[in-house]
């Protein structure tokens, strides 16, 4: 059941900066909000097993759209997620994949 609202963003190249095109830093623009089924696939289990870098990982399933690609970032519950794997099944009209939570130390900041 698609019960979660997620938003996907694509990288937008900056018009320019002091050192030319793209040097002003990266920005992201929304490609749309979609209904999806989001389930935790990691995190609590990793913490129980004592994994040192237990970032949360989610399994996402939604209807297929050509606007969402592996290069997109996802926002869900005011947190940012990077797509790890993205499997498209056009025959069944679904996309299924895993996403990993991004932290500020990875060059991703919530004000983008």
ChimeraX attribute file (.defattr): number of C-alpha atoms within 10 A of each C-alpha:
attribute: neighborCount
match mode: 1-to-1
recipient: residues
	/A:1	9
	/A:2	13
	/A:3	11
	/A:4	15
	/A:5	14
	/A:6	19
	/A:7	19
	/A:8	22
	/A:9	21
	/A:10	19
	/A:11	13
	/A:12	13
	/A:13	14
	/A:14	15
	/A:15	11
	/A:16	12
	/A:17	11
	/A:18	8
	/A:19	8
	/A:20	10
	/A:21	12
	/A:22	15
	/A:23	13
	/A:24	14
	/A:25	12
	/A:26	12
	/A:27	14
	/A:28	15
	/A:29	13
	/A:30	15
	/A:31	13
	/A:32	12
	/A:33	13
	/A:34	16
	/A:35	15
	/A:36	20
	/A:37	17
	/A:38	21
	/A:39	13
	/A:40	14
	/A:41	16
	/A:42	15
	/A:43	17
	/A:44	14
	/A:45	13
	/A:46	16
	/A:47	14
	/A:48	9
	/A:49	10
	/A:50	10
	/A:51	11
	/A:52	8
	/A:53	9
	/A:54	15
	/A:55	16
	/A:56	18
	/A:57	22
	/A:58	21
	/A:59	20
	/A:60	21
	/A:61	21
	/A:62	21
	/A:63	17
	/A:64	17
	/A:65	13
	/A:66	6
	/A:67	11
	/A:68	19
	/A:69	16
	/A:70	14
	/A:71	14
	/A:72	19
	/A:73	23
	/A:74	23
	/A:75	18
	/A:76	14
	/A:77	9
	/A:78	9
	/A:79	11
	/A:80	21
	/A:81	22
	/A:82	18
	/A:83	21
	/A:84	14
	/A:85	12
	/A:86	18
	/A:87	14
	/A:88	18
	/A:89	12
	/A:90	11
	/A:91	7
	/A:92	9
	/A:93	11
	/A:94	14
	/A:95	19
	/A:96	17
	/A:97	17
	/A:98	20
	/A:99	23
	/A:100	21
	/A:101	17
	/A:102	21
	/A:103	14
	/A:104	9
	/A:105	7
	/A:106	7
	/A:107	7
	/A:108	14
	/A:109	11
	/A:110	11
	/A:111	5
	/A:112	8
